[in-house]
Amino acid sequence: MGVRNIVQTDQGRGAKSLDRSSDRKARQASKIAEIRQALVSAGFDTLSKQAAVLGLSKSSAWTMLRSRHKASGLSAKTIKRILASPHLPPTARQIIEEYIQEKLLGAYGHNGLSLTCFRMRLGFPISPTAQLAEWPDRQIANVVRDRFGAS
């Protein structure tokens, strides 16, 4: 049985593999790179302009936009600062919202405790299905409702 077969067999049992972990981190880095591209497309082509529109310091913006962010990805605090920026282009806002959705659904390989902390820091209910009517973002609430079948 080759390495690839073992990885595929282990995935069925819920075991984590190096391939899956690196794929998830690459997907996360790709989503963050999309944010940078959206900013450049909207005319924010320098680090200073990008930092200003994101509501971050230049060093934080540089770390984030160069896809060299820590393995856990963007923190809830950073995301909240970005979403609070009044000049954030709509395309970048949409990508950030997609990032939140994907991260909350576990697409980037975070464990349940990390996701619960992330969810709480964003101001969402602890349980992904609890009180969906109170979620601050209706689009994310609808995705969770569809995924988990909550009412």
CNS distance restraints for C-alpha pairs under 8 A (distance, minus, plus):
assign (resid   1 and name CA) (resid   5 and name CA) 6.03 0.50 0.50
assign (resid   1 and name CA) (resid   6 and name CA) 6.70 0.50 0.50
assign (resid   2 and name CA) (resid   6 and name CA) 6.38 0.50 0.50
assign (resid   3 and name CA) (resid   7 and name CA) 6.19 0.50 0.50
assign (resid   4 and name CA) (resid   8 and name CA) 6.23 0.50 0.50
assign (resid   5 and name CA) (resid   9 and name CA) 6.03 0.50 0.50
assign (resid   6 and name CA) (resid  10 and name CA) 5.95 0.50 0.50
assign (resid   7 and name CA) (resid  11 and name CA) 6.12 0.50 0.50
assign (resid   7 and name CA) (resid  17 and name CA) 6.14 0.50 0.50
assign (resid   7 and name CA) (resid  19 and name CA) 7.80 0.50 0.50
assign (resid   8 and name CA) (resid  12 and name CA) 6.80 0.50 0.50
assign (resid   9 and name CA) (resid  13 and name CA) 7.11 0.50 0.50
assign (resid  10 and name CA) (resid  14 and name CA) 6.45 0.50 0.50
assign (resid  10 and name CA) (resid  15 and name CA) 5.22 0.50 0.50
assign (resid  10 and name CA) (resid  16 and name CA) 7.37 0.50 0.50
assign (resid  10 and name CA) (resid  17 and name CA) 7.57 0.50 0.50
assign (resid  11 and name CA) (resid  15 and name CA) 5.44 0.50 0.50
assign (resid  11 and name CA) (resid  16 and name CA) 6.68 0.50 0.50
assign (resid  11 and name CA) (resid  17 and name CA) 7.32 0.50 0.50
assign (resid  16 and name CA) (resid  20 and name CA) 6.91 0.50 0.50
assign (resid  16 and name CA) (resid  21 and name CA) 7.11 0.50 0.50
assign (resid  17 and name CA) (resid  21 and name CA) 6.20 0.50 0.50
assign (resid  18 and name CA) (resid  22 and name CA) 6.10 0.50 0.50
assign (resid  19 and name CA) (resid  23 and name CA) 6.08 0.50 0.50
assign (resid  20 and name CA) (resid  24 and name CA) 6.12 0.50 0.50
assign (resid  21 and name CA) (resid  25 and name CA) 6.25 0.50 0.50
assign (resid  21 and name CA) (resid 108 and name CA) 7.87 0.50 0.50
assign (resid  21 and name CA) (resid 109 and name CA) 6.26 0.50 0.50
assign (resid  22 and name CA) (resid  26 and name CA) 6.02 0.50 0.50
assign (resid  23 and name CA) (resid  27 and name CA) 6.14 0.50 0.50
assign (resid  24 and name CA) (resid  28 and name CA) 6.22 0.50 0.50
assign (resid  24 and name CA) (resid 107 and name CA) 6.48 0.50 0.50
assign (resid  24 and name CA) (resid 108 and name CA) 4.60 0.50 0.50
assign (resid  24 and name CA) (resid 109 and name CA) 5.87 0.50 0.50
assign (resid  25 and name CA) (resid  29 and name CA) 6.17 0.50 0.50
assign (resid  25 and name CA) (resid  71 and name CA) 7.28 0.50 0.50
assign (resid  25 and name CA) (resid 108 and name CA) 5.85 0.50 0.50
assign (resid  25 and name CA) (resid 109 and name CA) 7.38 0.50 0.50
assign (resid  26 and name CA) (resid  30 and name CA) 6.05 0.50 0.50
assign (resid  27 and name CA) (resid  31 and name CA) 6.27 0.50 0.50
assign (resid  27 and name CA) (resid 108 and name CA) 6.99 0.50 0.50
assign (resid  28 and name CA) (resid  32 and name CA) 6.39 0.50 0.50
assign (resid  28 and name CA) (resid  73 and name CA) 7.14 0.50 0.50
assign (resid  28 and name CA) (resid  99 and name CA) 7.90 0.50 0.50
assign (resid  28 and name CA) (resid 108 and name CA) 5.88 0.50 0.50
assign (resid  29 and name CA) (resid  33 and name CA) 6.14 0.50 0.50
assign (resid  29 and name CA) (resid  67 and name CA) 5.42 0.50 0.50
assign (resid  29 and name CA) (resid  68 and name CA) 7.97 0.50 0.50
assign (resid  29 and name CA) (resid  73 and name CA) 7.93 0.50 0.50
assign (resid  30 and name CA) (resid  34 and name CA) 6.30 0.50 0.50
assign (resid  30 and name CA) (resid  67 and name CA) 7.79 0.50 0.50
assign (resid  31 and name CA) (resid  35 and name CA) 6.81 0.50 0.50
assign (resid  31 and name CA) (resid  95 and name CA) 7.38 0.50 0.50
assign (resid  31 and name CA) (resid  99 and name CA) 6.67 0.50 0.50
assign (resid  32 and name CA) (resid  36 and name CA) 6.91 0.50 0.50
assign (resid  32 and name CA) (resid  64 and name CA) 7.34 0.50 0.50
assign (resid  32 and name CA) (resid  65 and name CA) 6.65 0.50 0.50
assign (resid  32 and name CA) (resid  67 and name CA) 6.43 0.50 0.50
assign (resid  32 and name CA) (resid  99 and name CA) 7.89 0.50 0.50
assign (resid  33 and name CA) (resid  37 and name CA) 6.37 0.50 0.50
assign (resid  33 and name CA) (resid  65 and name CA) 6.32 0.50 0.50
assign (resid  33 and name CA) (resid  66 and name CA) 7.30 0.50 0.50
assign (resid  33 and name CA) (resid  67 and name CA) 6.31 0.50 0.50
assign (resid  34 and name CA) (resid  38 and name CA) 6.11 0.50 0.50
assign (resid  34 and name CA) (resid  95 and name CA) 7.12 0.50 0.50
assign (resid  35 and name CA) (resid  39 and name CA) 6.34 0.50 0.50
assign (resid  35 and name CA) (resid  65 and name CA) 7.47 0.50 0.50
assign (resid  35 and name CA) (resid  92 and name CA) 5.38 0.50 0.50
assign (resid  35 and name CA) (resid  95 and name CA) 6.22 0.50 0.50
assign (resid  35 and name CA) (resid  96 and name CA) 7.21 0.50 0.50
assign (resid  36 and name CA) (resid  40 and name CA) 6.27 0.50 0.50
assign (resid  36 and name CA) (resid  65 and name CA) 5.66 0.50 0.50
assign (resid  37 and name CA) (resid  41 and name CA) 6.05 0.50 0.50
assign (resid  38 and name CA) (resid  42 and name CA) 6.18 0.50 0.50
assign (resid  38 and name CA) (resid  89 and name CA) 7.88 0.50 0.50
assign (resid  38 and name CA) (resid  91 and name CA) 6.11 0.50 0.50
assign (resid  38 and name CA) (resid  92 and name CA) 5.45 0.50 0.50
assign (resid  39 and name CA) (resid  43 and name CA) 6.49 0.50 0.50
assign (resid  39 and name CA) (resid  44 and name CA) 5.21 0.50 0.50
assign (resid  39 and name CA) (resid  45 and name CA) 7.04 0.50 0.50
assign (resid  39 and name CA) (resid  50 and name CA) 6.68 0.50 0.50
assign (resid  39 and name CA) (resid  89 and name CA) 7.17 0.50 0.50
assign (resid  39 and name CA) (resid  92 and name CA) 6.53 0.50 0.50
assign (resid  40 and name CA) (resid  44 and name CA) 4.86 0.50 0.50
assign (resid  40 and name CA) (resid  45 and name CA) 4.71 0.50 0.50
assign (resid  41 and name CA) (resid  45 and name CA) 7.89 0.50 0.50
assign (resid  42 and name CA) (resid  89 and name CA) 6.89 0.50 0.50
assign (resid  44 and name CA) (resid  49 and name CA) 5.30 0.50 0.50
assign (resid  44 and name CA) (resid  50 and name CA) 5.47 0.50 0.50
assign (resid  44 and name CA) (resid  53 and name CA) 7.94 0.50 0.50
assign (resid  45 and name CA) (resid  49 and name CA) 6.78 0.50 0.50
assign (resid  45 and name CA) (resid  50 and name CA) 6.95 0.50 0.50
assign (resid  46 and name CA) (resid  50 and name CA) 6.16 0.50 0.50
assign (resid  47 and name CA) (resid  51 and name CA) 5.93 0.50 0.50
assign (resid  47 and name CA) (resid  58 and name CA) 6.64 0.50 0.50
assign (resid  47 and name CA) (resid  61 and name CA) 7.30 0.50 0.50
assign (resid  47 and name CA) (resid  62 and name CA) 6.84 0.50 0.50
assign (resid  48 and name CA) (resid  52 and name CA) 6.16 0.50 0.50
assign (resid  48 and name CA) (resid  58 and name CA) 6.28 0.50 0.50
assign (resid  49 and name CA) (resid  53 and name CA) 6.20 0.50 0.50
assign (resid  50 and name CA) (resid  54 and name CA) 6.07 0.50 0.50
assign (resid  50 and name CA) (resid  61 and name CA) 7.12 0.50 0.50
assign (resid  51 and name CA) (resid  55 and name CA) 6.00 0.50 0.50
assign (resid  51 and name CA) (resid  56 and name CA) 5.10 0.50 0.50
assign (resid  51 and name CA) (resid  57 and name CA) 5.83 0.50 0.50
assign (resid  51 and name CA) (resid  58 and name CA) 5.24 0.50 0.50
assign (resid  51 and name CA) (resid  60 and name CA) 7.84 0.50 0.50
assign (resid  51 and name CA) (resid  61 and name CA) 5.24 0.50 0.50
assign (resid  51 and name CA) (resid  62 and name CA) 7.87 0.50 0.50
assign (resid  52 and name CA) (resid  56 and name CA) 6.41 0.50 0.50
assign (resid  52 and name CA) (resid  57 and name CA) 7.55 0.50 0.50
assign (resid  52 and name CA) (resid  58 and name CA) 7.99 0.50 0.50
assign (resid  53 and name CA) (resid  85 and name CA) 6.60 0.50 0.50
assign (resid  53 and name CA) (resid  86 and name CA) 7.91 0.50 0.50
assign (resid  53 and name CA) (resid  87 and name CA) 5.52 0.50 0.50
assign (resid  53 and name CA) (resid  88 and name CA) 5.50 0.50 0.50
assign (resid  54 and name CA) (resid  61 and name CA) 7.53 0.50 0.50
assign (resid  54 and name CA) (resid  81 and name CA) 7.50 0.50 0.50
assign (resid  54 and name CA) (resid  82 and name CA) 4.89 0.50 0.50
assign (resid  54 and name CA) (resid  83 and name CA) 7.87 0.50 0.50
assign (resid  54 and name CA) (resid  85 and name CA) 6.06 0.50 0.50
assign (resid  54 and name CA) (resid  87 and name CA) 7.78 0.50 0.50
assign (resid  54 and name CA) (resid  88 and name CA) 6.24 0.50 0.50
assign (resid  55 and name CA) (resid  81 and name CA) 6.16 0.50 0.50
assign (resid  55 and name CA) (resid  82 and name CA) 5.66 0.50 0.50
assign (resid  55 and name CA) (resid  84 and name CA) 7.76 0.50 0.50
assign (resid  55 and name CA) (resid  85 and name CA) 5.56 0.50 0.50
assign (resid  56 and name CA) (resid  60 and name CA) 6.07 0.50 0.50
assign (resid  56 and name CA) (resid  61 and name CA) 5.90 0.50 0.50
assign (resid  56 and name CA) (resid  78 and name CA) 7.91 0.50 0.50
assign (resid  56 and name CA) (resid  81 and name CA) 7.29 0.50 0.50
assign (resid  56 and name CA) (resid  82 and name CA) 7.26 0.50 0.50
assign (resid  57 and name CA) (resid  61 and name CA) 6.12 0.50 0.50
assign (resid  58 and name CA) (resid  62 and name CA) 5.95 0.50 0.50
assign (resid  59 and name CA) (resid  63 and name CA) 6.21 0.50 0.50
assign (resid  60 and name CA) (resid  64 and name CA) 6.13 0.50 0.50
assign (resid  61 and name CA) (resid  65 and name CA) 5.84 0.50 0.50
assign (resid  62 and name CA) (resid  66 and name CA) 5.92 0.50 0.50
assign (resid  63 and name CA) (resid  67 and name CA) 6.84 0.50 0.50
assign (resid  63 and name CA) (resid  68 and name CA) 5.78 0.50 0.50
assign (resid  63 and name CA) (resid  69 and name CA) 5.65 0.50 0.50
assign (resid  64 and name CA) (resid  68 and name CA) 6.51 0.50 0.50
assign (resid  64 and name CA) (resid  69 and name CA) 5.32 0.50 0.50
assign (resid  64 and name CA) (resid  74 and name CA) 7.50 0.50 0.50
assign (resid  69 and name CA) (resid  73 and name CA) 5.98 0.50 0.50
assign (resid  69 and name CA) (resid  74 and name CA) 7.28 0.50 0.50
assign (resid  70 and name CA) (resid  74 and name CA) 7.90 0.50 0.50
assign (resid  72 and name CA) (resid 110 and name CA) 7.50 0.50 0.50
assign (resid  74 and name CA) (resid  78 and name CA) 6.36 0.50 0.50
assign (resid  74 and name CA) (resid  79 and name CA) 6.63 0.50 0.50
assign (resid  75 and name CA) (resid  79 and name CA) 6.26 0.50 0.50
assign (resid  75 and name CA) (resid 118 and name CA) 7.41 0.50 0.50
assign (resid  76 and name CA) (resid  80 and name CA) 6.03 0.50 0.50
assign (resid  76 and name CA) (resid 118 and name CA) 5.97 0.50 0.50
assign (resid  76 and name CA) (resid 119 and name CA) 8.00 0.50 0.50
assign (resid  76 and name CA) (resid 121 and name CA) 5.74 0.50 0.50
assign (resid  76 and name CA) (resid 122 and name CA) 5.47 0.50 0.50
assign (resid  77 and name CA) (resid  81 and name CA) 6.29 0.50 0.50
assign (resid  77 and name CA) (resid 121 and name CA) 7.24 0.50 0.50
assign (resid  77 and name CA) (resid 122 and name CA) 7.50 0.50 0.50
assign (resid  78 and name CA) (resid  82 and name CA) 6.22 0.50 0.50
assign (resid  79 and name CA) (resid  83 and name CA) 6.10 0.50 0.50
assign (resid  79 and name CA) (resid  96 and name CA) 7.52 0.50 0.50
assign (resid  80 and name CA) (resid  84 and name CA) 6.06 0.50 0.50
assign (resid  80 and name CA) (resid 122 and name CA) 7.05 0.50 0.50
assign (resid  81 and name CA) (resid  85 and name CA) 6.56 0.50 0.50
assign (resid  82 and name CA) (resid  88 and name CA) 7.46 0.50 0.50
assign (resid  83 and name CA) (resid  88 and name CA) 7.33 0.50 0.50
assign (resid  83 and name CA) (resid  93 and name CA) 6.79 0.50 0.50
assign (resid  83 and name CA) (resid  96 and name CA) 7.94 0.50 0.50
assign (resid  88 and name CA) (resid  92 and name CA) 6.64 0.50 0.50
assign (resid  88 and name CA) (resid  93 and name CA) 6.45 0.50 0.50
assign (resid  89 and name CA) (resid  93 and name CA) 6.30 0.50 0.50
assign (resid  90 and name CA) (resid  94 and name CA) 6.12 0.50 0.50
assign (resid  91 and name CA) (resid  95 and name CA) 6.34 0.50 0.50
assign (resid  92 and name CA) (resid  96 and name CA) 6.23 0.50 0.50
assign (resid  93 and name CA) (resid  97 and name CA) 6.20 0.50 0.50
assign (resid  94 and name CA) (resid  98 and name CA) 6.18 0.50 0.50
assign (resid  95 and name CA) (resid  99 and name CA) 6.08 0.50 0.50
assign (resid  96 and name CA) (resid 100 and name CA) 6.27 0.50 0.50
assign (resid  97 and name CA) (resid 101 and name CA) 6.26 0.50 0.50
assign (resid  97 and name CA) (resid 140 and name CA) 7.73 0.50 0.50
assign (resid  98 and name CA) (resid 102 and name CA) 6.09 0.50 0.50
assign (resid  99 and name CA) (resid 103 and name CA) 6.00 0.50 0.50
assign (resid 100 and name CA) (resid 104 and name CA) 6.02 0.50 0.50
assign (resid 101 and name CA) (resid 105 and name CA) 6.22 0.50 0.50
assign (resid 101 and name CA) (resid 140 and name CA) 5.87 0.50 0.50
assign (resid 101 and name CA) (resid 143 and name CA) 7.56 0.50 0.50
assign (resid 102 and name CA) (resid 106 and name CA) 6.37 0.50 0.50
assign (resid 102 and name CA) (resid 107 and name CA) 5.24 0.50 0.50
assign (resid 102 and name CA) (resid 108 and name CA) 7.25 0.50 0.50
assign (resid 103 and name CA) (resid 107 and name CA) 5.53 0.50 0.50
assign (resid 103 and name CA) (resid 108 and name CA) 5.79 0.50 0.50
assign (resid 103 and name CA) (resid 110 and name CA) 7.67 0.50 0.50
assign (resid 103 and name CA) (resid 115 and name CA) 7.55 0.50 0.50
assign (resid 104 and name CA) (resid 115 and name CA) 6.07 0.50 0.50
assign (resid 104 and name CA) (resid 118 and name CA) 7.87 0.50 0.50
assign (resid 104 and name CA) (resid 119 and name CA) 7.05 0.50 0.50
assign (resid 105 and name CA) (resid 144 and name CA) 7.81 0.50 0.50
assign (resid 106 and name CA) (resid 110 and name CA) 5.87 0.50 0.50
assign (resid 106 and name CA) (resid 111 and name CA) 7.47 0.50 0.50
assign (resid 106 and name CA) (resid 115 and name CA) 7.47 0.50 0.50
assign (resid 110 and name CA) (resid 114 and name CA) 6.05 0.50 0.50
assign (resid 110 and name CA) (resid 115 and name CA) 6.40 0.50 0.50
assign (resid 111 and name CA) (resid 115 and name CA) 6.29 0.50 0.50
assign (resid 112 and name CA) (resid 116 and name CA) 6.06 0.50 0.50
assign (resid 113 and name CA) (resid 117 and name CA) 6.23 0.50 0.50
assign (resid 114 and name CA) (resid 118 and name CA) 6.09 0.50 0.50
assign (resid 115 and name CA) (resid 119 and name CA) 5.92 0.50 0.50
assign (resid 116 and name CA) (resid 120 and name CA) 6.14 0.50 0.50
assign (resid 116 and name CA) (resid 126 and name CA) 5.91 0.50 0.50
assign (resid 116 and name CA) (resid 127 and name CA) 7.60 0.50 0.50
assign (resid 117 and name CA) (resid 121 and name CA) 6.09 0.50 0.50
assign (resid 118 and name CA) (resid 122 and name CA) 6.26 0.50 0.50
assign (resid 119 and name CA) (resid 123 and name CA) 6.48 0.50 0.50
assign (resid 119 and name CA) (resid 124 and name CA) 5.27 0.50 0.50
assign (resid 119 and name CA) (resid 125 and name CA) 6.91 0.50 0.50
assign (resid 119 and name CA) (resid 126 and name CA) 6.40 0.50 0.50
assign (resid 120 and name CA) (resid 124 and name CA) 5.38 0.50 0.50
assign (resid 120 and name CA) (resid 125 and name CA) 6.35 0.50 0.50
assign (resid 120 and name CA) (resid 126 and name CA) 5.87 0.50 0.50
assign (resid 123 and name CA) (resid 135 and name CA) 7.96 0.50 0.50
assign (resid 123 and name CA) (resid 136 and name CA) 7.60 0.50 0.50
assign (resid 124 and name CA) (resid 134 and name CA) 7.99 0.50 0.50
assign (resid 124 and name CA) (resid 135 and name CA) 5.68 0.50 0.50
assign (resid 124 and name CA) (resid 136 and name CA) 7.04 0.50 0.50
assign (resid 125 and name CA) (resid 130 and name CA) 6.27 0.50 0.50
assign (resid 125 and name CA) (resid 131 and name CA) 7.04 0.50 0.50
assign (resid 125 and name CA) (resid 132 and name CA) 7.95 0.50 0.50
assign (resid 125 and name CA) (resid 134 and name CA) 7.98 0.50 0.50
assign (resid 125 and name CA) (resid 135 and name CA) 7.10 0.50 0.50
assign (resid 126 and name CA) (resid 130 and name CA) 7.39 0.50 0.50
assign (resid 128 and name CA) (resid 132 and name CA) 7.85 0.50 0.50
assign (resid 128 and name CA) (resid 144 and name CA) 6.70 0.50 0.50
assign (resid 129 and name CA) (resid 144 and name CA) 6.87 0.50 0.50
assign (resid 129 and name CA) (resid 145 and name CA) 6.76 0.50 0.50
assign (resid 129 and name CA) (resid 148 and name CA) 6.99 0.50 0.50
assign (resid 129 and name CA) (resid 150 and name CA) 5.55 0.50 0.50
assign (resid 129 and name CA) (resid 151 and name CA) 7.79 0.50 0.50
assign (resid 131 and name CA) (resid 135 and name CA) 7.24 0.50 0.50
assign (resid 132 and name CA) (resid 141 and name CA) 5.70 0.50 0.50
assign (resid 132 and name CA) (resid 145 and name CA) 7.54 0.50 0.50
assign (resid 132 and name CA) (resid 151 and name CA) 7.58 0.50 0.50
assign (resid 133 and name CA) (resid 138 and name CA) 7.92 0.50 0.50
assign (resid 133 and name CA) (resid 141 and name CA) 7.60 0.50 0.50
assign (resid 135 and name CA) (resid 141 and name CA) 6.17 0.50 0.50
assign (resid 137 and name CA) (resid 141 and name CA) 6.33 0.50 0.50
assign (resid 138 and name CA) (resid 142 and name CA) 6.10 0.50 0.50
assign (resid 139 and name CA) (resid 143 and name CA) 6.41 0.50 0.50
assign (resid 140 and name CA) (resid 144 and name CA) 6.27 0.50 0.50
assign (resid 141 and name CA) (resid 145 and name CA) 6.04 0.50 0.50
assign (resid 142 and name CA) (resid 146 and name CA) 6.10 0.50 0.50
assign (resid 143 and name CA) (resid 147 and name CA) 6.05 0.50 0.50
assign (resid 144 and name CA) (resid 148 and name CA) 5.86 0.50 0.50
assign (resid 144 and name CA) (resid 149 and name CA) 7.71 0.50 0.50
assign (resid 144 and name CA) (resid 150 and name CA) 7.63 0.50 0.50
assign (resid 145 and name CA) (resid 149 and name CA) 5.15 0.50 0.50
assign (resid 145 and name CA) (resid 150 and name CA) 4.81 0.50 0.50
assign (resid 145 and name CA) (resid 151 and name CA) 6.57 0.50 0.50
assign (resid 146 and name CA) (resid 150 and name CA) 7.28 0.50 0.50
